[in-house]
């Protein structure tokens, strides 16, 4: 039975980042990214569902179940956005434009909702920094604007991390290539060459190659058997 072997093709970043950094990033830190995005989206979905998100005792059983489901759905949406990011870049590389644009459209939609959720939540407790005030003054905006440059940067951080994870994953991902094992060559003494017409040393009987010295014996047995079948029966007195 032939068995396939797997070979890992190294990529360029293997010489830059240690293996343990990639392991922690892909298996642990990525989970926190999904949870953080799920928290933002869940918070957005609870607006108008409960009076005060900080007072769980006032929710009631029905609305409390809804809050839990909203946060779970937010984490699910964040995971789908991350998957769409990886799929979109992969389809672009393979020039499958339809699937690529569909996944990119979903990624942009999820990112836009997440950016709005971050802006909506942070604008409630806006505390402009001196840097925000100076930049707003230079740009000609009022310094008491409901949205500051810092909030915008923070709102863009997580969606951009999701988008660029798809690009970085295409470089970092190590491809497993299935390699067919080489077939073992048969020993020369066991390799049967084809029988050509006119060969005097071998002949074929019942799809088997046999030496001619055994052919006479086989034909003799076949002749005697046929003669016995054709012989008339004599009555026994």
RADAMO-V414318 format. One record per residue. N is the residue number from 1. RES is the residue in one letter. D_LAST is the distance of its C-alpha to the last C-alpha in Angstrom with 1 decimal. Layout:
n res d_last
N RES D_LAST
N RES D_LAST
//
This chain:
n res d_last
1 X 64.7
2 X 67.9
3 X 71.1
4 X 74.3
5 X 77.5
6 X 81.0
7 X 84.0
8 X 87.6
9 X 89.9
10 X 93.5
11 X 96.3
12 X 99.9
13 X 101.3
14 X 99.2
15 X 101.9
16 X 104.7
17 X 103.6
18 X 102.0
19 X 98.6
20 X 100.0
21 X 102.5
22 X 99.7
23 X 97.7
24 X 100.6
25 X 101.6
26 X 98.1
27 X 97.1
28 X 100.4
29 X 103.4
30 X 101.5
31 X 100.9
32 X 104.7
33 X 105.2
34 X 102.8
35 X 104.5
36 X 108.0
37 X 107.1
38 X 105.4
39 X 108.6
40 X 110.7
41 X 108.4
42 X 108.0
43 X 111.8
44 X 112.2
45 X 109.7
46 X 111.6
47 X 114.9
48 X 115.7
49 X 112.8
50 X 114.9
51 X 118.7
52 X 119.0
53 X 116.2
54 X 118.2
55 X 118.1
56 X 114.5
57 X 115.8
58 X 116.9
59 X 113.7
60 X 111.8
61 X 108.1
62 X 107.1
63 X 109.2
64 X 108.4
65 X 104.7
66 X 105.6
67 X 107.6
68 X 104.7
69 X 102.3
70 X 104.9
71 X 105.1
72 X 101.3
73 X 101.1
74 X 103.8
75 X 101.8
76 X 98.7
77 X 100.7
78 X 102.0
79 X 98.5
80 X 97.4
81 X 100.4
82 X 99.5
83 X 95.9
84 X 97.2
85 X 99.4
86 X 96.5
87 X 94.3
88 X 97.1
89 X 97.8
90 X 94.1
91 X 93.6
92 X 96.8
93 X 95.4
94 X 92.1
95 X 94.2
96 X 92.6
97 X 95.9
98 X 94.9
99 X 93.6
100 X 96.5
101 X 99.2
102 X 97.6
103 X 97.6
104 X 101.1
105 X 102.4
106 X 101.1
107 X 102.6
108 X 106.0
109 X 105.9
110 X 105.2
111 X 107.8
112 X 110.4
113 X 109.9
114 X 110.1
115 X 113.3
116 X 114.8
117 X 113.8
118 X 115.5
119 X 118.6
120 X 118.8
121 X 118.5
122 X 120.8
123 X 123.5
124 X 124.1
125 X 125.4
126 X 126.9
127 X 129.1
128 X 130.2
129 X 130.8
130 X 133.7
131 X 131.3
132 X 130.2
133 X 133.8
134 X 134.8
135 X 131.8
136 X 132.4
137 X 136.0
138 X 135.3
139 X 132.8
140 X 135.3
141 X 133.4
142 X 135.2
143 X 134.8
144 X 133.9
145 X 130.8
146 X 127.9
147 X 125.6
148 X 126.5
149 X 125.0
150 X 123.6
151 X 121.7
152 X 120.3
153 X 119.1
154 X 117.5
155 X 115.8
156 X 114.3
157 X 113.1
158 X 109.9
159 X 108.6
160 X 109.3
161 X 107.4
162 X 104.4
163 X 104.6
164 X 105.0
165 X 102.3
166 X 99.9
167 X 101.4
168 X 101.4
169 X 97.9
170 X 96.6
171 X 98.2
172 X 97.5
173 X 93.9
174 X 91.5
175 X 88.4
176 X 85.0
177 X 82.9
178 X 79.1
179 X 78.0
180 X 74.4
181 X 73.4
182 X 72.5
183 X 68.8
184 X 67.6
185 X 66.6
186 X 63.2
187 X 63.2
188 X 62.9
189 X 59.7
190 X 57.9
191 X 59.1
192 X 56.4
193 X 57.8
194 X 56.3
195 X 53.7
196 X 55.1
197 X 53.1
198 X 52.4
199 X 52.3
200 X 50.1
201 X 50.2
202 X 48.7
203 X 46.4
204 X 45.5
205 X 42.2
206 X 42.0
207 X 45.8
208 X 45.9
209 X 47.7
210 X 45.7
211 X 46.4
212 X 44.7
213 X 43.3
214 X 41.0
215 X 40.2
216 X 37.9
217 X 35.8
218 X 35.6
219 X 34.7
220 X 32.0
221 X 30.4
222 X 30.8
223 X 29.2
224 X 26.2
225 X 25.7
226 X 26.1
227 X 23.6
228 X 20.9
229 X 21.7
230 X 21.6
231 X 18.3
232 X 15.7
233 X 12.5
234 X 9.2
235 X 6.3
236 X 3.7
237 X 0.0
//
